[in-house]
Amino acid sequence: MSRNVWILLSLCCGLISWPFIAQLLPNNHVIRSPKLKVNLNYILPGKALTINWNGTPIFIKNRTLPEIRSSRLVKLNDLKDVFARNDNLDARSLAFDRNRCADTSCVNWLVLVASCTHLGCVPEIKSNGWNCTCHGSFYDNSGRIISGPAPHNLRVPRCKRRSNLMIIG
Ligand code: FES
């Protein structure tokens, strides 16, 4: 077959397959919401909600007083990762429980990116924290890594509380 026939065939294949390829490309009309407002009234003490924020899973937990107390007793020396990993604070902030909360006035509210810092699985909520069943990482009730292969604490995304709303982003 001559070279020109090959070129013509390639062009025809390209034109025919373009509509299928175009469907796979990112859609410019999908609006990604920069901020997410979550009504906190529906999250009872001791309960957590998992939501999707622009494709990122987020945990919001309403911690009980015993959960807060036990998290506050953990010493920095006992932690695998001593940094708060809180996008609302300076990057050098330490992983004290108070530095992990959504804001200092509401120590019960914990907001976390629900992505294990090992390889990104979504950990399961347990009574004493979060367990990543993929390879056995365990995070405490403050989202700090306690054991397993995960290197860092779960990240606290940018968030602030306004009355009964948690604004993420
Ligand atoms: S992804 Fe969580 S422990 Fe590996």
Backbone and ligand atoms as CSV (ligand in chain L), in Angstrom:
chain,resi,resn,atom,element,x,y,z
A,1,MET,N,N,0.842,-1.182,0.000
A,1,MET,CA,C,0.000,0.000,0.000
A,1,MET,C,C,0.891,1.250,0.000
A,2,SER,N,N,0.488,2.250,-0.756
A,2,SER,CA,C,1.351,3.424,-0.858
A,2,SER,C,C,1.285,4.263,0.422
A,3,ARG,N,N,2.268,5.122,0.539
A,3,ARG,CA,C,2.374,5.969,1.734
A,3,ARG,C,C,1.157,6.879,1.864
A,4,ASN,N,N,0.682,7.413,0.736
A,4,ASN,CA,C,-0.469,8.330,0.761
A,4,ASN,C,C,-1.733,7.646,1.272
A,5,VAL,N,N,-1.901,6.369,0.905
A,5,VAL,CA,C,-3.085,5.619,1.367
A,5,VAL,C,C,-3.023,5.452,2.888
A,6,TRP,N,N,-1.825,5.170,3.407
A,6,TRP,CA,C,-1.660,5.038,4.867
A,6,TRP,C,C,-2.006,6.341,5.576
A,7,ILE,N,N,-1.543,7.440,5.020
A,7,ILE,CA,C,-1.821,8.753,5.635
A,7,ILE,C,C,-3.322,9.007,5.627
A,8,LEU,N,N,-3.984,8.698,4.488
A,8,LEU,CA,C,-5.429,8.901,4.373
A,8,LEU,C,C,-6.185,8.033,5.386
A,9,LEU,N,N,-5.746,6.765,5.508
A,9,LEU,CA,C,-6.384,5.852,6.474
A,9,LEU,C,C,-6.216,6.357,7.900
A,10,SER,N,N,-5.016,6.852,8.241
A,10,SER,CA,C,-4.753,7.364,9.597
A,10,SER,C,C,-5.644,8.557,9.902
A,11,LEU,N,N,-5.788,9.453,8.895
A,11,LEU,CA,C,-6.645,10.628,9.087
A,11,LEU,C,C,-8.094,10.224,9.326
A,12,CYS,N,N,-8.593,9.255,8.531
A,12,CYS,CA,C,-9.980,8.786,8.683
A,12,CYS,C,C,-10.192,8.182,10.073
A,13,CYS,N,N,-9.222,7.341,10.529
A,13,CYS,CA,C,-9.336,6.723,11.867
A,13,CYS,C,C,-9.374,7.792,12.940
A,14,GLY,N,N,-8.526,8.822,12.782
A,14,GLY,CA,C,-8.480,9.917,13.757
A,14,GLY,C,C,-9.804,10.650,13.830
A,15,LEU,N,N,-10.379,10.947,12.656
A,15,LEU,CA,C,-11.651,11.676,12.615
A,15,LEU,C,C,-12.783,10.854,13.219
A,16,ILE,N,N,-12.797,9.546,12.921
A,16,ILE,CA,C,-13.868,8.685,13.436
A,16,ILE,C,C,-13.764,8.538,14.955
A,17,SER,N,N,-12.528,8.399,15.441
A,17,SER,CA,C,-12.383,8.139,16.879
A,17,SER,C,C,-12.424,9.410,17.725
A,18,TRP,N,N,-12.337,10.607,17.136
A,18,TRP,CA,C,-12.293,11.839,17.923
A,18,TRP,C,C,-13.483,12.009,18.877
A,19,PRO,N,N,-14.734,11.773,18.434
A,19,PRO,CA,C,-15.846,11.958,19.385
A,19,PRO,C,C,-15.707,11.084,20.634
A,20,PHE,N,N,-15.172,9.874,20.467
A,20,PHE,CA,C,-14.996,8.988,21.625
A,20,PHE,C,C,-13.883,9.493,22.540
A,21,ILE,N,N,-12.802,9.962,21.925
A,21,ILE,CA,C,-11.682,10.489,22.717
A,21,ILE,C,C,-12.117,11.758,23.453
A,22,ALA,N,N,-12.897,12.616,22.747
A,22,ALA,CA,C,-13.320,13.885,23.337
A,22,ALA,C,C,-14.160,13.663,24.600
A,23,GLN,N,N,-14.940,12.552,24.620
A,23,GLN,CA,C,-15.753,12.262,25.807
A,23,GLN,C,C,-14.898,11.998,27.041
A,24,LEU,N,N,-13.680,11.517,26.805
A,24,LEU,CA,C,-12.815,11.161,27.934
A,24,LEU,C,C,-12.040,12.356,28.481
A,25,LEU,N,N,-12.032,13.463,27.728
A,25,LEU,CA,C,-11.274,14.627,28.176
A,25,LEU,C,C,-12.039,15.353,29.281
A,26,PRO,N,N,-11.346,16.133,30.154
A,26,PRO,CA,C,-12.028,16.847,31.235
A,26,PRO,C,C,-13.087,17.802,30.682
A,27,ASN,N,N,-14.222,17.851,31.345
A,27,ASN,CA,C,-15.322,18.692,30.912
A,27,ASN,C,C,-15.169,20.089,31.512
A,28,ASN,N,N,-15.072,21.104,30.643
A,28,ASN,CA,C,-14.892,22.478,31.124
A,28,ASN,C,C,-16.118,22.992,31.859
A,29,HIS,N,N,-17.259,22.310,31.693
A,29,HIS,CA,C,-18.489,22.804,32.309
A,29,HIS,C,C,-18.688,22.265,33.724
A,30,VAL,N,N,-17.818,21.337,34.160
A,30,VAL,CA,C,-17.936,20.836,35.532
A,30,VAL,C,C,-17.412,21.911,36.470
A,31,ILE,N,N,-18.263,22.381,37.363
A,31,ILE,CA,C,-17.861,23.445,38.285
A,31,ILE,C,C,-17.354,22.822,39.567
A,32,ARG,N,N,-16.114,23.120,39.903
A,32,ARG,CA,C,-15.554,22.609,41.153
A,32,ARG,C,C,-15.765,23.667,42.222
A,33,SER,N,N,-16.471,23.276,43.264
A,33,SER,CA,C,-16.793,24.227,44.309
A,33,SER,C,C,-15.575,24.483,45.183
A,34,PRO,N,N,-15.122,25.750,45.306
A,34,PRO,CA,C,-13.945,26.014,46.120
A,34,PRO,C,C,-14.215,25.830,47.613
A,35,LYS,N,N,-15.474,26.081,48.026
A,35,LYS,CA,C,-15.807,25.953,49.447
A,35,LYS,C,C,-17.015,25.042,49.619
A,36,LEU,N,N,-17.005,24.329,50.734
A,36,LEU,CA,C,-18.115,23.435,51.037
A,36,LEU,C,C,-18.634,23.794,52.422
A,37,LYS,N,N,-19.952,23.982,52.528
A,37,LYS,CA,C,-20.536,24.306,53.829
A,37,LYS,C,C,-21.298,23.090,54.325
A,38,VAL,N,N,-20.962,22.654,55.529
A,38,VAL,CA,C,-21.605,21.461,56.096
A,38,VAL,C,C,-22.350,21.861,57.361
A,39,ASN,N,N,-23.635,21.499,57.429
A,39,ASN,CA,C,-24.436,21.770,58.618
A,39,ASN,C,C,-24.038,20.778,59.712
A,40,LEU,N,N,-23.540,21.310,60.826
A,40,LEU,CA,C,-23.026,20.448,61.887
A,40,LEU,C,C,-24.124,19.901,62.801
A,41,ASN,N,N,-25.333,20.439,62.660
A,41,ASN,CA,C,-26.424,20.023,63.564
A,41,ASN,C,C,-26.729,18.534,63.464
A,42,TYR,N,N,-26.402,17.934,62.322
A,42,TYR,CA,C,-26.766,16.535,62.112
A,42,TYR,C,C,-25.684,15.554,62.540
A,43,ILE,N,N,-24.549,16.066,63.007
A,43,ILE,CA,C,-23.469,15.154,63.433
A,43,ILE,C,C,-23.483,15.101,64.964
A,44,LEU,N,N,-24.015,14.024,65.489
A,44,LEU,CA,C,-24.172,13.889,66.940
A,44,LEU,C,C,-22.821,13.632,67.611
A,45,PRO,N,N,-22.706,13.921,68.914
A,45,PRO,CA,C,-21.446,13.667,69.623
A,45,PRO,C,C,-21.004,12.215,69.459
A,46,GLY,N,N,-19.746,12.032,69.151
A,46,GLY,CA,C,-19.185,10.687,68.961
A,46,GLY,C,C,-19.333,10.178,67.532
A,47,LYS,N,N,-20.048,10.920,66.707
A,47,LYS,CA,C,-20.279,10.470,65.323
A,47,LYS,C,C,-19.388,11.245,64.352
A,48,ALA,N,N,-19.156,10.622,63.193
A,48,ALA,CA,C,-18.356,11.267,62.150
A,48,ALA,C,C,-19.091,11.169,60.828
A,49,LEU,N,N,-18.864,12.141,60.001
A,49,LEU,CA,C,-19.463,12.171,58.672
A,49,LEU,C,C,-18.333,12.113,57.658
A,50,THR,N,N,-18.526,11.351,56.594
A,50,THR,CA,C,-17.543,11.347,55.502
A,50,THR,C,C,-18.204,12.019,54.305
A,51,ILE,N,N,-17.592,13.052,53.804
A,51,ILE,CA,C,-18.158,13.762,52.661
A,51,ILE,C,C,-17.129,13.853,51.544
A,52,ASN,N,N,-17.624,14.180,50.366
A,52,ASN,CA,C,-16.747,14.308,49.215
A,52,ASN,C,C,-16.627,15.784,48.864
A,53,TRP,N,N,-15.419,16.302,48.904
A,53,TRP,CA,C,-15.194,17.707,48.570
A,53,TRP,C,C,-14.282,17.763,47.338
A,54,ASN,N,N,-14.891,18.040,46.207
A,54,ASN,CA,C,-14.157,18.093,44.939
A,54,ASN,C,C,-13.318,16.839,44.704
A,55,GLY,N,N,-13.900,15.689,45.050
A,55,GLY,CA,C,-13.197,14.428,44.816
A,55,GLY,C,C,-12.290,14.018,45.966
A,56,THR,N,N,-12.186,14.854,46.995
A,56,THR,CA,C,-11.360,14.511,48.152
A,56,THR,C,C,-12.274,14.079,49.296
A,57,PRO,N,N,-12.078,12.866,49.839
A,57,PRO,CA,C,-12.910,12.467,50.974
A,57,PRO,C,C,-12.483,13.227,52.238
A,58,ILE,N,N,-13.474,13.689,52.978
A,58,ILE,CA,C,-13.215,14.472,54.199
A,58,ILE,C,C,-13.996,13.855,55.353
A,59,PHE,N,N,-13.343,13.726,56.512
A,59,PHE,CA,C,-14.035,13.306,57.740
A,59,PHE,C,C,-14.342,14.555,58.560
A,60,ILE,N,N,-15.557,14.601,59.096
A,60,ILE,CA,C,-15.861,15.618,60.116
A,60,ILE,C,C,-16.334,14.851,61.332
A,61,LYS,N,N,-15.638,14.993,62.432
A,61,LYS,CA,C,-16.019,14.255,63.641
A,61,LYS,C,C,-16.388,15.206,64.759
A,62,ASN,N,N,-17.484,14.862,65.436
A,62,ASN,CA,C,-17.919,15.583,66.623
A,62,ASN,C,C,-17.426,14.765,67.825
A,63,ARG,N,N,-16.297,15.162,68.378
A,63,ARG,CA,C,-15.677,14.350,69.428
A,63,ARG,C,C,-16.359,14.535,70.778
A,64,THR,N,N,-16.397,13.444,71.523
A,64,THR,CA,C,-16.966,13.503,72.873
A,64,THR,C,C,-15.882,14.013,73.830
A,65,LEU,N,N,-16.308,14.373,75.046
A,65,LEU,CA,C,-15.349,14.860,76.042
A,65,LEU,C,C,-14.281,13.810,76.373
A,66,PRO,N,N,-14.663,12.531,76.615
A,66,PRO,CA,C,-13.600,11.533,76.872
A,66,PRO,C,C,-12.632,11.387,75.703
A,67,GLU,N,N,-13.129,11.492,74.471
A,67,GLU,CA,C,-12.247,11.390,73.296
A,67,GLU,C,C,-11.260,12.560,73.266
A,68,ILE,N,N,-11.763,13.748,73.601
A,68,ILE,CA,C,-10.882,14.931,73.617
A,68,ILE,C,C,-9.842,14.775,74.722
A,69,ARG,N,N,-10.326,14.346,75.918
A,69,ARG,CA,C,-9.402,14.194,77.054
A,69,ARG,C,C,-8.291,13.199,76.736
A,70,SER,N,N,-8.657,12.031,76.163
A,70,SER,CA,C,-7.611,11.023,75.887
A,70,SER,C,C,-6.660,11.530,74.808
A,71,SER,N,N,-7.153,12.285,73.841
A,71,SER,CA,C,-6.263,12.832,72.790
A,71,SER,C,C,-5.305,13.853,73.371
A,72,ARG,N,N,-5.781,14.603,74.376
A,72,ARG,CA,C,-4.928,15.644,74.983
A,72,ARG,C,C,-3.837,15.058,75.866
A,73,LEU,N,N,-4.054,13.807,76.322
A,73,LEU,CA,C,-3.065,13.171,77.196
A,73,LEU,C,C,-1.868,12.609,76.424
A,74,VAL,N,N,-2.017,12.441,75.112
A,74,VAL,CA,C,-0.928,11.860,74.305
A,74,VAL,C,C,0.253,12.830,74.276
A,75,LYS,N,N,1.433,12.292,74.556
A,75,LYS,CA,C,2.633,13.151,74.588
A,75,LYS,C,C,3.271,13.214,73.195
A,76,LEU,N,N,3.817,14.376,72.898
A,76,LEU,CA,C,4.446,14.594,71.594
A,76,LEU,C,C,5.542,13.548,71.315
A,77,ASN,N,N,6.283,13.168,72.373
A,77,ASN,CA,C,7.369,12.188,72.217
A,77,ASN,C,C,6.863,10.821,71.790
A,78,ASP,N,N,5.596,10.537,72.084
A,78,ASP,CA,C,5.045,9.226,71.734
A,78,ASP,C,C,4.511,9.189,70.301
A,79,LEU,N,N,4.546,10.326,69.623
A,79,LEU,CA,C,3.976,10.382,68.266
A,79,LEU,C,C,5.026,10.090,67.204
A,80,LYS,N,N,4.579,9.439,66.170
A,80,LYS,CA,C,5.448,9.119,65.040
A,80,LYS,C,C,5.725,10.376,64.208
A,81,ASP,N,N,4.708,11.228,64.099
A,81,ASP,CA,C,4.823,12.473,63.333
A,81,ASP,C,C,4.498,13.623,64.285
A,82,VAL,N,N,5.474,14.469,64.557
A,82,VAL,CA,C,5.275,15.516,65.569
A,82,VAL,C,C,4.667,16.801,64.991
A,83,PHE,N,N,4.399,16.825,63.695
A,83,PHE,CA,C,3.849,18.048,63.107
A,83,PHE,C,C,2.333,17.986,62.973
A,84,ALA,N,N,1.700,19.148,63.163
A,84,ALA,CA,C,0.239,19.216,63.208
A,84,ALA,C,C,-0.403,18.910,61.852
A,85,ARG,N,N,0.300,19.186,60.761
A,85,ARG,CA,C,-0.249,18.953,59.405
A,85,ARG,C,C,-1.618,19.607,59.273
A,86,ASN,N,N,-1.695,20.822,59.786
A,86,ASN,CA,C,-2.953,21.559,59.791
A,86,ASN,C,C,-2.805,22.753,58.844
A,87,ASP,N,N,-3.562,22.735,57.746
A,87,ASP,CA,C,-3.439,23.790,56.729
A,87,ASP,C,C,-3.858,25.172,57.254
A,88,ASN,N,N,-4.455,25.209,58.451
A,88,ASN,CA,C,-4.885,26.481,59.034
A,88,ASN,C,C,-3.793,27.110,59.897
A,89,LEU,N,N,-2.718,26.367,60.095
A,89,LEU,CA,C,-1.639,26.830,60.973
A,89,LEU,C,C,-0.314,26.855,60.225
A,90,ASP,N,N,0.673,27.436,60.878
A,90,ASP,CA,C,2.029,27.438,60.352
A,90,ASP,C,C,2.507,25.992,60.160
A,91,ALA,N,N,3.276,25.744,59.117
A,91,ALA,CA,C,3.730,24.376,58.798
A,91,ALA,C,C,4.578,23.758,59.908
A,92,ARG,N,N,5.171,24.618,60.778
A,92,ARG,CA,C,6.009,24.078,61.858
A,92,ARG,C,C,5.228,23.793,63.138
A,93,SER,N,N,3.904,24.024,63.120
A,93,SER,CA,C,3.092,23.784,64.328
A,93,SER,C,C,3.162,22.318,64.709
A,94,LEU,N,N,3.216,22.085,66.007
A,94,LEU,CA,C,3.374,20.719,66.501
A,94,LEU,C,C,2.026,20.028,66.695
A,95,ALA,N,N,2.088,18.695,66.763
A,95,ALA,CA,C,0.862,17.883,66.713
A,95,ALA,C,C,0.143,17.753,68.062
A,96,PHE,N,N,0.151,18.824,68.857
A,96,PHE,CA,C,-0.678,18.797,70.061
A,96,PHE,C,C,-2.128,18.712,69.603
A,97,ASP,N,N,-2.953,18.099,70.437
A,97,ASP,CA,C,-4.353,17.938,70.037
A,97,ASP,C,C,-4.991,19.285,69.702
A,98,ARG,N,N,-4.653,20.317,70.478
A,98,ARG,CA,C,-5.270,21.635,70.232
A,98,ARG,C,C,-4.926,22.166,68.836
A,99,ASN,N,N,-3.795,21.719,68.269
A,99,ASN,CA,C,-3.398,22.173,66.929
A,99,ASN,C,C,-4.034,21.339,65.822
A,100,ARG,N,N,-4.825,20.364,66.192
A,100,ARG,CA,C,-5.449,19.496,65.201
A,100,ARG,C,C,-6.916,19.851,65.018
A,101,CYS,N,N,-7.455,20.684,65.899
A,101,CYS,CA,C,-8.895,20.995,65.847
A,101,CYS,C,C,-9.176,22.010,64.753
A,102,ALA,N,N,-10.446,22.036,64.365
A,102,ALA,CA,C,-10.844,22.947,63.301
A,102,ALA,C,C,-10.571,24.392,63.700
A,103,ASP,N,N,-10.878,24.764,64.914
A,103,ASP,CA,C,-10.404,26.037,65.453
A,103,ASP,C,C,-10.398,25.935,66.975
A,104,THR,N,N,-9.664,26.820,67.616
A,104,THR,CA,C,-9.414,26.651,69.050
A,104,THR,C,C,-10.676,26.809,69.892
A,105,SER,N,N,-11.707,27.435,69.348
A,105,SER,CA,C,-12.927,27.641,70.134
A,105,SER,C,C,-13.851,26.420,70.095
A,106,CYS,N,N,-13.543,25.447,69.275
A,106,CYS,CA,C,-14.462,24.292,69.175
A,106,CYS,C,C,-13.654,23.012,69.136
A,107,VAL,N,N,-13.116,22.637,70.287
A,107,VAL,CA,C,-12.198,21.500,70.336
A,107,VAL,C,C,-12.856,20.180,69.978
A,108,ASN,N,N,-14.183,20.145,69.970
A,108,ASN,CA,C,-14.849,18.880,69.629
A,108,ASN,C,C,-14.823,18.593,68.129
A,109,TRP,N,N,-14.725,19.607,67.295
A,109,TRP,CA,C,-14.806,19.397,65.847
A,109,TRP,C,C,-13.438,19.123,65.250
A,110,LEU,N,N,-13.359,17.955,64.623
A,110,LEU,CA,C,-12.129,17.559,63.957
A,110,LEU,C,C,-12.460,17.383,62.470
A,111,VAL,N,N,-11.696,18.037,61.608
A,111,VAL,CA,C,-11.896,17.920,60.163
A,111,VAL,C,C,-10.602,17.361,59.577
A,112,LEU,N,N,-10.706,16.274,58.835
A,112,LEU,CA,C,-9.509,15.597,58.324
A,112,LEU,C,C,-9.679,15.212,56.861
A,113,VAL,N,N,-8.598,15.253,56.120
A,113,VAL,CA,C,-8.604,14.668,54.780
A,113,VAL,C,C,-8.538,13.157,55.000
A,114,ALA,N,N,-9.568,12.460,54.499
A,114,ALA,CA,C,-9.731,11.032,54.800
A,114,ALA,C,C,-8.918,10.162,53.860
A,115,SER,N,N,-7.642,10.466,53.772
A,115,SER,CA,C,-6.784,9.739,52.857
A,115,SER,C,C,-5.543,9.318,53.626
A,116,CYS,N,N,-5.377,8.009,53.798
A,116,CYS,CA,C,-4.239,7.488,54.567
A,116,CYS,C,C,-2.945,8.033,53.973
A,117,THR,N,N,-2.041,8.469,54.846
A,117,THR,CA,C,-0.809,9.093,54.350
A,117,THR,C,C,0.211,8.054,53.886
A,118,HIS,N,N,-0.171,6.767,53.931
A,118,HIS,CA,C,0.707,5.742,53.354
A,118,HIS,C,C,0.471,5.699,51.852
A,119,LEU,N,N,-0.662,5.124,51.424
A,119,LEU,CA,C,-0.913,5.024,49.980
A,119,LEU,C,C,-2.302,5.510,49.585
A,120,GLY,N,N,-2.966,6.224,50.494
A,120,GLY,CA,C,-4.191,6.921,50.107
A,120,GLY,C,C,-5.511,6.201,50.308
A,121,CYS,N,N,-5.538,5.051,50.969
A,121,CYS,CA,C,-6.834,4.397,51.250
A,121,CYS,C,C,-7.641,5.263,52.214
A,122,VAL,N,N,-8.955,5.049,52.233
A,122,VAL,CA,C,-9.809,5.777,53.182
A,122,VAL,C,C,-9.904,4.941,54.460
A,123,PRO,N,N,-9.377,5.447,55.583
A,123,PRO,CA,C,-9.438,4.670,56.833
A,123,PRO,C,C,-10.868,4.535,57.344
A,124,GLU,N,N,-11.089,3.496,58.157
A,124,GLU,CA,C,-12.414,3.255,58.750
A,124,GLU,C,C,-12.439,3.850,60.149
A,125,ILE,N,N,-13.598,4.411,60.492
A,125,ILE,CA,C,-13.711,4.972,61.846
A,125,ILE,C,C,-13.874,3.860,62.870
A,126,LYS,N,N,-13.173,4.012,63.994
A,126,LYS,CA,C,-13.270,3.080,65.122
A,126,LYS,C,C,-13.577,3.910,66.359
A,127,SER,N,N,-13.878,3.238,67.459
A,127,SER,CA,C,-14.228,3.987,68.673
A,127,SER,C,C,-13.031,4.797,69.192
A,128,ASN,N,N,-11.815,4.330,68.931
A,128,ASN,CA,C,-10.639,5.038,69.450
A,128,ASN,C,C,-9.804,5.707,68.355
A,129,GLY,N,N,-10.369,5.880,67.166
A,129,GLY,CA,C,-9.635,6.560,66.105
A,129,GLY,C,C,-10.040,6.065,64.728
A,130,TRP,N,N,-9.045,5.965,63.841
A,130,TRP,CA,C,-9.290,5.506,62.476
A,130,TRP,C,C,-8.300,4.408,62.128
A,131,ASN,N,N,-8.817,3.370,61.487
A,131,ASN,CA,C,-7.975,2.237,61.131
A,131,ASN,C,C,-7.925,2.111,59.609
A,132,CYS,N,N,-6.720,2.083,59.060
A,132,CYS,CA,C,-6.600,1.870,57.619
A,132,CYS,C,C,-6.341,0.377,57.411
A,133,THR,N,N,-7.310,-0.291,56.822
A,133,THR,CA,C,-7.209,-1.750,56.691
A,133,THR,C,C,-6.304,-2.162,55.525
A,134,CYS,N,N,-5.925,-1.200,54.668
A,134,CYS,CA,C,-5.086,-1.570,53.517
A,134,CYS,C,C,-3.772,-2.208,53.967
A,135,HIS,N,N,-3.060,-1.530,54.887
A,135,HIS,CA,C,-1.786,-2.091,55.351
A,135,HIS,C,C,-1.614,-1.924,56.851
A,136,GLY,N,N,-2.714,-1.617,57.548
A,136,GLY,CA,C,-2.672,-1.628,59.009
A,136,GLY,C,C,-2.150,-0.381,59.695
A,137,SER,N,N,-2.436,0.795,59.166
A,137,SER,CA,C,-2.063,2.016,59.893
A,137,SER,C,C,-3.198,2.395,60.834
A,138,PHE,N,N,-2.836,2.914,62.002
A,138,PHE,CA,C,-3.863,3.334,62.950
A,138,PHE,C,C,-3.640,4.783,63.371
A,139,TYR,N,N,-4.711,5.563,63.320
A,139,TYR,CA,C,-4.679,6.984,63.701
A,139,TYR,C,C,-5.549,7.174,64.936
A,140,ASP,N,N,-5.111,8.029,65.858
A,140,ASP,CA,C,-5.889,8.234,67.084
A,140,ASP,C,C,-7.078,9.168,66.844
A,141,ASN,N,N,-7.771,9.512,67.923
A,141,ASN,CA,C,-8.964,10.357,67.813
A,141,ASN,C,C,-8.647,11.805,67.463
A,142,SER,N,N,-7.390,12.080,67.225
A,142,SER,CA,C,-6.976,13.389,66.769
A,142,SER,C,C,-6.479,13.284,65.318
A,143,GLY,N,N,-6.556,12.062,64.750
A,143,GLY,CA,C,-6.097,11.830,63.377
A,143,GLY,C,C,-4.590,11.751,63.266
A,144,ARG,N,N,-3.907,11.461,64.401
A,144,ARG,CA,C,-2.440,11.387,64.381
A,144,ARG,C,C,-2.023,9.930,64.232
A,145,ILE,N,N,-0.998,9.713,63.425
A,145,ILE,CA,C,-0.559,8.333,63.172
A,145,ILE,C,C,0.069,7.753,64.444
A,146,ILE,N,N,-0.420,6.572,64.811
A,146,ILE,CA,C,0.060,5.900,66.022
A,146,ILE,C,C,0.892,4.677,65.655
A,147,SER,N,N,0.432,3.914,64.669
A,147,SER,CA,C,1.181,2.713,64.283
A,147,SER,C,C,0.916,2.382,62.821
A,148,GLY,N,N,1.774,1.517,62.277
A,148,GLY,CA,C,1.618,1.120,60.875
A,148,GLY,C,C,2.541,1.896,59.962
A,149,PRO,N,N,2.461,1.619,58.664
A,149,PRO,CA,C,3.437,2.200,57.731
A,149,PRO,C,C,3.185,3.666,57.348
A,150,ALA,N,N,2.029,4.228,57.676
A,150,ALA,CA,C,1.760,5.626,57.275
A,150,ALA,C,C,2.768,6.554,57.953
A,151,PRO,N,N,3.366,7.476,57.203
A,151,PRO,CA,C,4.422,8.315,57.774
A,151,PRO,C,C,3.908,9.567,58.502
A,152,HIS,N,N,2.722,10.063,58.093
A,152,HIS,CA,C,2.265,11.355,58.621
A,152,HIS,C,C,0.871,11.279,59.231
A,153,ASN,N,N,0.561,12.303,60.027
A,153,ASN,CA,C,-0.791,12.466,60.562
A,153,ASN,C,C,-1.739,12.788,59.407
A,154,LEU,N,N,-3.029,12.482,59.586
A,154,LEU,CA,C,-4.011,12.858,58.557
A,154,LEU,C,C,-4.034,14.386,58.479
A,155,ARG,N,N,-4.120,14.908,57.273
A,155,ARG,CA,C,-4.049,16.358,57.073
A,155,ARG,C,C,-5.357,17.041,57.493
A,156,VAL,N,N,-5.226,18.185,58.124
A,156,VAL,CA,C,-6.401,19.019,58.427
A,156,VAL,C,C,-6.505,20.042,57.300
A,157,PRO,N,N,-7.600,20.023,56.529
A,157,PRO,CA,C,-7.698,20.977,55.413
A,157,PRO,C,C,-8.065,22.370,55.920
A,158,ARG,N,N,-8.000,23.354,55.036
A,158,ARG,CA,C,-8.437,24.698,55.424
A,158,ARG,C,C,-9.915,24.624,55.773
A,159,CYS,N,N,-10.274,25.096,56.940
A,159,CYS,CA,C,-11.675,25.058,57.370
A,159,CYS,C,C,-11.890,26.058,58.489
A,160,LYS,N,N,-13.118,26.495,58.623
A,160,LYS,CA,C,-13.463,27.343,59.766
A,160,LYS,C,C,-14.930,27.115,60.111
A,161,ARG,N,N,-15.233,27.300,61.383
A,161,ARG,CA,C,-16.613,27.108,61.824
A,161,ARG,C,C,-17.287,28.466,61.942
A,162,ARG,N,N,-18.497,28.539,61.439
A,162,ARG,CA,C,-19.337,29.722,61.589
A,162,ARG,C,C,-20.666,29.234,62.122
A,163,SER,N,N,-20.893,29.451,63.420
A,163,SER,CA,C,-22.117,28.990,64.067
A,163,SER,C,C,-22.287,27.490,63.852
A,164,ASN,N,N,-23.350,27.069,63.215
A,164,ASN,CA,C,-23.569,25.623,63.031
A,164,ASN,C,C,-23.035,25.117,61.686
A,165,LEU,N,N,-22.209,25.913,61.038
A,165,LEU,CA,C,-21.672,25.507,59.731
A,165,LEU,C,C,-20.166,25.275,59.824
A,166,MET,N,N,-19.699,24.244,59.156
A,166,MET,CA,C,-18.262,24.066,58.966
A,166,MET,C,C,-18.000,24.412,57.503
A,167,ILE,N,N,-17.125,25.380,57.290
A,167,ILE,CA,C,-16.810,25.801,55.924
A,167,ILE,C,C,-15.436,25.240,55.572
A,168,ILE,N,N,-15.422,24.383,54.578
A,168,ILE,CA,C,-14.176,23.713,54.185
A,168,ILE,C,C,-13.689,24.310,52.869
A,169,GLY,N,N,-12.429,24.668,52.836
A,169,GLY,CA,C,-11.871,25.203,51.592
A,169,GLY,C,C,-11.427,26.634,51.739
L,1,FES,S1,S,-2.777,2.912,52.563
L,1,FES,FE1,FE,-3.221,2.996,54.653
L,1,FES,S2,S,-1.789,1.700,55.533
L,1,FES,FE2,FE,-1.311,1.624,53.444
